[in-house]
């Protein structure tokens, strides 16, 4: 399942792997770190998403663990350095790839 691959690539620090799951003109809005006053990571398009993820992976060790998996959404914990962020993410798919992905604290 695509969201399982997403968490696997996050935990590997594999920006290219994450981006391979997205459409060319995707929209990505990760507000999962709002609880620790980190601004949303917003990226439109694969190239911007790749660069944004590389910056995050260069700064933090990231680990993602699925808590509950649904067809197009999941509850998961993201461990960003030493901080655990309980998140919920919802994907809109297009032609088998993620076209839009929204993450919020849960």
Secondary structure, DSSP 8 states (H G I E B T S, - for coil): -HHHHHHHHHHHT-HHHHHTTEEEEEEEEEETTGGGT---EEEESHHHHHHHHHHHHHH--EEEEEEEE-SSEEEEEEEETTEEEEEEEEEEEETTEEEEEEEEE-
